[in-house]
Amino acid sequence: MADKYPDFETLAHNERAGIDFLVLARSALPLFALVAPHGGGIEPGTTELADEIAGEDLSFYTFEGLKPTGNADLHITSTRFDEPVCLTVIGRSEIVLTIHGEESDTGAEIVFIGGLDDRLRRRVGAALRARDFITRKHPDPKLQGLEPENICNRGLTGKGVQLELSLGARKKMFRSLTRKGRRFKTARFYALVEAIRAVVSS
C-alpha cells in the first residue's frame, strides 16, 4: 500500500507532533546509529529494540506513531524518509543499522537482513543464528535495503544494515505488541539485543 504522505514536511503539516507522532534521539559515539524510522504503533517493537541496542554509547533515533489507531498513515518509506533530526543523526554516524517490523507471521522467529554493508550483514546474521533466530534475505526486493537512498545506507560510509523483524519474531519479544504490552520484554527480546550488541560493540 502506498504511503499517505510523500515526505516528512507533508506529514508534519497534517499530523500533530507530540500527539500523533514523536521524535526521540540521542547522539553518542559516531561509529553506529540505531534507527527505528517506523516505531511506536507503526511497526510495534522496533523503537524498544533500537533503544536497547543503542544503550548509552551508540546513537539512537526513532520516529514513533502515537495514534490510538491508524498509525500506518505515518509510515514514510525508507528511501524517502527525511525527518530532519534523523538526517542529522545519521549524517554524523559512520554506519546506520535500521530496525523495521515485517508482517509475516508463521510463528517462526525470522529476521530478514538487508543493506549494502556485506561484511556487517554477515556478522549480524551469524550472531542472530547463534541465538536461534532464523535469518533470510527478504523475497521482496523493496525490503532488502539495497538502494543507496535507503536510510540504512545514508551514513558516512554509504552502506549499512537493515533488519526486518517478522511479526512472529516480535510477538515473542513482548507480553503483547500493544503499547502497554511492550513495556514487558521477554528473554527473546534480550537475546536479539545481545546478538546485535555483540557485533556493534566489538
GUVEX-567981 format. One record per residue (C-alpha): residue in three letters; residue number from 1; x, y, z. Coordinates in steps of 0.2 Angstrom, whole numbers, plus 5000, padded with zeros to 4 digits. Example, Ala and Ser with C-alpha at 12.3 -4.5 7.8 and 13.67 -1.06 7.14 Angstrom:
! residues 2
+--------+-----+------+------+------+
| residu | num |    x |    y |    z |
+--------+-----+------+------+------+
|    Ala |   1 | 5062 | 4978 | 5039 |
|    Ser |   2 | 5068 | 4995 | 5036 |
+--------+-----+------+------+------+
//
This chain:
! residues 202
+--------+-----+------+------+------+
| residu | num |    x |    y |    z |
+--------+-----+------+------+------+
|    Met |   1 | 5000 | 5000 | 5000 |
|    Ala |   2 | 5007 | 5017 | 4995 |
|    Asp |   3 | 5012 | 5029 | 5009 |
|    Lys |   4 | 4999 | 5043 | 5014 |
|    Tyr |   5 | 5012 | 5056 | 5014 |
|    Pro |   6 | 5027 | 5058 | 5002 |
|    Asp |   7 | 5039 | 5066 | 5014 |
|    Phe |   8 | 5040 | 5072 | 5032 |
|    Glu |   9 | 5036 | 5090 | 5028 |
|    Thr |  10 | 5019 | 5085 | 5022 |
|    Leu |  11 | 5016 | 5073 | 5036 |
|    Ala |  12 | 5020 | 5087 | 5049 |
|    His |  13 | 5008 | 5099 | 5041 |
|    Asn |  14 | 4994 | 5086 | 5043 |
|    Glu |  15 | 4998 | 5077 | 5059 |
|    Arg |  16 | 5001 | 5084 | 5077 |
|    Ala |  17 | 5019 | 5082 | 5085 |
|    Gly |  18 | 5018 | 5075 | 5102 |
|    Ile |  19 | 5000 | 5069 | 5100 |
|    Asp |  20 | 5000 | 5059 | 5083 |
|    Phe |  21 | 5019 | 5056 | 5082 |
|    Leu |  22 | 5035 | 5059 | 5092 |
|    Val |  23 | 5054 | 5060 | 5088 |
|    Leu |  24 | 5067 | 5054 | 5100 |
|    Ala |  25 | 5085 | 5054 | 5098 |
|    Arg |  26 | 5102 | 5053 | 5107 |
|    Ser |  27 | 5119 | 5057 | 5099 |
|    Ala |  28 | 5134 | 5047 | 5106 |
|    Leu |  29 | 5149 | 5039 | 5098 |
|    Pro |  30 | 5149 | 5042 | 5079 |
|    Leu |  31 | 5153 | 5024 | 5074 |
|    Phe |  32 | 5135 | 5017 | 5074 |
|    Ala |  33 | 5117 | 5024 | 5074 |
|    Leu |  34 | 5102 | 5013 | 5078 |
|    Val |  35 | 5087 | 5019 | 5069 |
|    Ala |  36 | 5069 | 5014 | 5070 |
|    Pro |  37 | 5060 | 5026 | 5057 |
|    His |  38 | 5043 | 5017 | 5059 |
|    Gly |  39 | 5042 | 5015 | 5078 |
|    Gly |  40 | 5028 | 5016 | 5091 |
|    Gly |  41 | 5012 | 5010 | 5084 |
|    Ile |  42 | 5018 | 5010 | 5066 |
|    Glu |  43 | 5029 | 4994 | 5067 |
|    Pro |  44 | 5027 | 4989 | 5085 |
|    Gly |  45 | 5043 | 4984 | 5095 |
|    Thr |  46 | 5056 | 4992 | 5084 |
|    Thr |  47 | 5058 | 5008 | 5095 |
|    Glu |  48 | 5061 | 4997 | 5110 |
|    Leu |  49 | 5074 | 4986 | 5101 |
|    Ala |  50 | 5084 | 5000 | 5093 |
|    Asp |  51 | 5084 | 5010 | 5110 |
|    Glu |  52 | 5090 | 4995 | 5120 |
|    Ile |  53 | 5103 | 4990 | 5107 |
|    Ala |  54 | 5110 | 5008 | 5106 |
|    Gly |  55 | 5111 | 5009 | 5125 |
|    Glu |  56 | 5121 | 5025 | 5131 |
|    Asp |  57 | 5136 | 5023 | 5120 |
|    Leu |  58 | 5128 | 5022 | 5102 |
|    Ser |  59 | 5117 | 5035 | 5093 |
|    Phe |  60 | 5099 | 5032 | 5093 |
|    Tyr |  61 | 5084 | 5038 | 5083 |
|    Thr |  62 | 5066 | 5034 | 5082 |
|    Phe |  63 | 5050 | 5041 | 5074 |
|    Glu |  64 | 5036 | 5034 | 5084 |
|    Gly |  65 | 5017 | 5033 | 5080 |
|    Leu |  66 | 5006 | 5038 | 5095 |
|    Lys |  67 | 4989 | 5037 | 5087 |
|    Pro |  68 | 4976 | 5025 | 5096 |
|    Thr |  69 | 4973 | 5018 | 5078 |
|    Gly |  70 | 4978 | 5022 | 5060 |
|    Asn |  71 | 4997 | 5023 | 5064 |
|    Ala |  72 | 5000 | 5016 | 5046 |
|    Asp |  73 | 4996 | 5034 | 5040 |
|    Leu |  74 | 5013 | 5039 | 5047 |
|    His |  75 | 5024 | 5027 | 5038 |
|    Ile |  76 | 5036 | 5035 | 5026 |
|    Thr |  77 | 5046 | 5023 | 5016 |
|    Ser |  78 | 5065 | 5022 | 5020 |
|    Thr |  79 | 5071 | 5028 | 5003 |
|    Arg |  80 | 5061 | 5044 | 5006 |
|    Phe |  81 | 5062 | 5046 | 5025 |
|    Asp |  82 | 5068 | 5064 | 5028 |
|    Glu |  83 | 5064 | 5069 | 5045 |
|    Pro |  84 | 5077 | 5082 | 5050 |
|    Val |  85 | 5083 | 5076 | 5066 |
|    Cys |  86 | 5085 | 5059 | 5059 |
|    Leu |  87 | 5096 | 5066 | 5045 |
|    Thr |  88 | 5107 | 5075 | 5057 |
|    Val |  89 | 5110 | 5059 | 5067 |
|    Ile |  90 | 5114 | 5048 | 5053 |
|    Gly |  91 | 5124 | 5062 | 5045 |
|    Arg |  92 | 5136 | 5061 | 5059 |
|    Ser |  93 | 5137 | 5042 | 5060 |
|    Glu |  94 | 5148 | 5031 | 5050 |
|    Ile |  95 | 5136 | 5016 | 5049 |
|    Val |  96 | 5117 | 5015 | 5051 |
|    Leu |  97 | 5108 | 5000 | 5057 |
|    Thr |  98 | 5089 | 5001 | 5055 |
|    Ile |  99 | 5076 | 4991 | 5064 |
|    His | 100 | 5059 | 4988 | 5055 |
|    Gly | 101 | 5044 | 4977 | 5058 |
|    Glu | 102 | 5039 | 4965 | 5044 |
|    Glu | 103 | 5021 | 4957 | 5044 |
|    Ser | 104 | 5024 | 4939 | 5040 |
|    Asp | 105 | 5018 | 4928 | 5055 |
|    Thr | 106 | 5022 | 4909 | 5053 |
|    Gly | 107 | 5026 | 4908 | 5071 |
|    Ala | 108 | 5045 | 4907 | 5067 |
|    Glu | 109 | 5057 | 4920 | 5073 |
|    Ile | 110 | 5063 | 4926 | 5056 |
|    Val | 111 | 5074 | 4941 | 5054 |
|    Phe | 112 | 5076 | 4947 | 5036 |
|    Ile | 113 | 5093 | 4955 | 5034 |
|    Gly | 114 | 5097 | 4968 | 5021 |
|    Gly | 115 | 5108 | 4983 | 5017 |
|    Leu | 116 | 5124 | 4987 | 5007 |
|    Asp | 117 | 5137 | 4983 | 5021 |
|    Asp | 118 | 5140 | 4964 | 5016 |
|    Arg | 119 | 5153 | 4961 | 5030 |
|    Leu | 120 | 5142 | 4968 | 5044 |
|    Arg | 121 | 5127 | 4959 | 5037 |
|    Arg | 122 | 5136 | 4943 | 5038 |
|    Arg | 123 | 5142 | 4946 | 5055 |
|    Val | 124 | 5124 | 4951 | 5061 |
|    Gly | 125 | 5117 | 4936 | 5053 |
|    Ala | 126 | 5129 | 4924 | 5062 |
|    Ala | 127 | 5126 | 4932 | 5079 |
|    Leu | 128 | 5107 | 4930 | 5077 |
|    Arg | 129 | 5108 | 4912 | 5071 |
|    Ala | 130 | 5119 | 4908 | 5086 |
|    Arg | 131 | 5104 | 4913 | 5097 |
|    Asp | 132 | 5092 | 4903 | 5087 |
|    Phe | 133 | 5084 | 4916 | 5076 |
|    Ile | 134 | 5081 | 4912 | 5058 |
|    Thr | 135 | 5089 | 4924 | 5045 |
|    Arg | 136 | 5084 | 4926 | 5027 |
|    Lys | 137 | 5085 | 4938 | 5013 |
|    His | 138 | 5068 | 4946 | 5010 |
|    Pro | 139 | 5059 | 4939 | 4995 |
|    Asp | 140 | 5053 | 4957 | 4991 |
|    Pro | 141 | 5067 | 4967 | 4983 |
|    Lys | 142 | 5059 | 4983 | 4990 |
|    Leu | 143 | 5063 | 4976 | 5008 |
|    Gln | 144 | 5081 | 4972 | 5005 |
|    Gly | 145 | 5088 | 4989 | 5009 |
|    Leu | 146 | 5099 | 4989 | 4994 |
|    Glu | 147 | 5095 | 5006 | 4987 |
|    Pro | 148 | 5109 | 5019 | 4991 |
|    Glu | 149 | 5095 | 5032 | 4996 |
|    Asn | 150 | 5088 | 5019 | 5009 |
|    Ile | 151 | 5091 | 5027 | 5026 |
|    Cys | 152 | 5102 | 5012 | 5032 |
|    Asn | 153 | 5114 | 5017 | 5018 |
|    Arg | 154 | 5115 | 5035 | 5022 |
|    Gly | 155 | 5128 | 5035 | 5035 |
|    Leu | 156 | 5146 | 5042 | 5031 |
|    Thr | 157 | 5152 | 5025 | 5024 |
|    Gly | 158 | 5137 | 5024 | 5012 |
|    Lys | 159 | 5132 | 5007 | 5017 |
|    Gly | 160 | 5123 | 5000 | 5032 |
|    Val | 161 | 5112 | 4986 | 5038 |
|    Gln | 162 | 5093 | 4984 | 5038 |
|    Leu | 163 | 5084 | 4972 | 5049 |
|    Glu | 164 | 5066 | 4967 | 5045 |
|    Leu | 165 | 5059 | 4958 | 5060 |
|    Ser | 166 | 5044 | 4947 | 5056 |
|    Leu | 167 | 5028 | 4949 | 5066 |
|    Gly | 168 | 5031 | 4931 | 5073 |
|    Ala | 169 | 5048 | 4936 | 5080 |
|    Arg | 170 | 5041 | 4952 | 5088 |
|    Lys | 171 | 5027 | 4944 | 5096 |
|    Lys | 172 | 5039 | 4933 | 5106 |
|    Met | 173 | 5049 | 4948 | 5112 |
|    Phe | 174 | 5035 | 4956 | 5122 |
|    Arg | 175 | 5020 | 4952 | 5133 |
|    Ser | 176 | 5010 | 4959 | 5118 |
|    Leu | 177 | 5013 | 4972 | 5104 |
|    Thr | 178 | 5001 | 4984 | 5112 |
|    Arg | 179 | 5009 | 5000 | 5119 |
|    Lys | 180 | 5006 | 4993 | 5137 |
|    Gly | 181 | 5012 | 4976 | 5132 |
|    Arg | 182 | 5028 | 4982 | 5125 |
|    Arg | 183 | 5034 | 4988 | 5142 |
|    Phe | 184 | 5036 | 4969 | 5147 |
|    Lys | 185 | 5051 | 4962 | 5137 |
|    Thr | 186 | 5054 | 4943 | 5136 |
|    Ala | 187 | 5070 | 4933 | 5135 |
|    Arg | 188 | 5069 | 4933 | 5116 |
|    Phe | 189 | 5070 | 4952 | 5116 |
|    Tyr | 190 | 5086 | 4952 | 5126 |
|    Ala | 191 | 5093 | 4938 | 5115 |
|    Leu | 192 | 5091 | 4949 | 5100 |
|    Val | 193 | 5098 | 4964 | 5108 |
|    Glu | 194 | 5113 | 4954 | 5115 |
|    Ala | 195 | 5116 | 4947 | 5097 |
|    Ile | 196 | 5117 | 4964 | 5089 |
|    Arg | 197 | 5127 | 4972 | 5104 |
|    Ala | 198 | 5140 | 4959 | 5102 |
|    Val | 199 | 5143 | 4964 | 5084 |
|    Val | 200 | 5142 | 4983 | 5085 |
|    Ser | 201 | 5152 | 4984 | 5101 |
|    Ser | 202 | 5166 | 4974 | 5095 |
+--------+-----+------+------+------+
//
